[in-house]
């Protein structure tokens, strides 16, 4: 076989890499591509598999072990989602790129997502700039760091705002402000902002009118944006995650939460819904979401991504976030691994 697909991930990644590898074992009898799986641990030990094919396609998954050991490690400095997170993540992917190029020198290498592009989505400010330049709808940003400006927007102009850590994900490090209703999943003690030291336990608490917290938060690495006035449906909040692979949306995962919740993130108590949920919307609205997801993927220069969108009251599509290393939906709901494998098999990699 002249083309090999190298799938590189982390054994602790049970919700995507392990699912993908198990699916490969179940279904793969390809006469076109050779498939090889490996871990970042093998790469670090200089024990990557020998590959004889002229063309090498590399599919990269999230490096959980590295992240937990060197980035979101126990006792890290500063609040969650600070710029050190981003800088270390970029360095990691630069090293991955250099190592892979060296290990497979002389081969034609094709990346599903290029390692130098993967970290870009972790910078929410940069992501918003790219999307805005490509005329993709994003929530209205604010750039002030004066707490009095924020109070004026909320209390006098009745704006609803999200203050999010600039370099975070999974709905961690979010503060929501509206008149008479402030919530955060940070903690605030003795004048300092405290981050939960886990992916779990980021529950929202009431901090209404806690100006000291707001002042401190505005000194951190954050982005500020106006909350999208979302379409009201069944007394719940919701968003849609689109799994975009090149020029196709493979699956749309609706995520919902109770109406008083701040986000629909699964990690924040949200629920996955079936695609029957999509029938609640006119077909042309879902089509707009699909087109927006594909445009977002192209604008961010990655080939596979989870694109999170919201639908406004006037049926506009707003892109909230892009994740170049998204977790997969439950296999019982949709076998994303199987579909991706099929699409990789079908593509021409010359």
C-alpha positions, 0 to 999 in steps of 0.5 A: 500500500502506498498510503498509510494513515497514522493515528496518534493519540493518548490512551487516557483519551477514552471519548475519542482516540480509544473509540476511534482505535476500537472502531478501526479494529472492528471494521477495517479491511482496507485494500486502499490504506494501511492504518497504524495507531500510536501514542504520544508516549511512543513519540516521546520515547522515539519509538514511532512505528516504521512506515514504508509508504510514500504518502503518510496521512496523520490524524492527531488527537488530544494529548491528555497526559501531556496536558495534565502533566505540564499545562493544567497540572496540579498547582499551576500558577494563575487562574485557569485559561491564562496565557501560559496555557496557550504558550505551552500548548503551542510549543507542544505542537511545534515539537510534535511537528518537528518530531514527525517531520524528522521521523518521517523525512522524505515522505509526503505528509498530509495532516488531517489537522496540521499541528501548527494550526491545532492550538489556534482555536485555544485563543478565543480572541484570535479566533473571533478576529479570524471569523469576523474578517471572514464575515462569520457572525460572532457575538458582539465583543467588548474590549474595555477593562474598566469595571464601571464600563461593565456596570454601565452596560449591565445596569443601565443598558440592560446588556447580558454579558459573558466574560470568558477566559481567553485560553480555556475550553469545556465551559470552564472559567465563565462568568455571566452578567445581567442586571440582578443576576451574576454567575460564575464557575470560578470561586472568589476568596480573600480577594483572589480568583480560585480555579477548580483543579479538575475538569469537574466541579465547575458549578456556577454560583451567584456573585450578583453585584460583587464588584470586587470579583469583577475588578479582579476578573478584569485583570485576567486573560479574558474576552468579553462578549454580549450574550446572543439573544437566542431563540426560545424553545421548550423553556430550555437553553441549547446550542448545536455542535457541528462535526465538520470534516472538510466540506461536510458536516458529519453530524449535528449534536444538539446540547440542551440545559435547563432555562436558568443554566448559563451554558449548554456544555455537557461538562456543565450539566448539559444533555446530548439530544438526538437529531430529532431535536433539529426538526423543531427548526425550519430546514433552511435554518439548519442548512444555514448552520451547516454552511456556517460550520463549513465556512468556519472550518475553512476560515480557521484552516483546519480540516476537522473540527467541532463548531458550536453555534447558536440560533438567535431570535431572528434566526441568525447563526452565531458561531460561539466556538471552534474546537480542533480536537473535539470530544466525540458524541456517545457511540450509541447516538452516532458512530462518528469514528466509523464515519470519519474512517469512511471519509478518510478511506474515500479521499485521494491523498496523492 
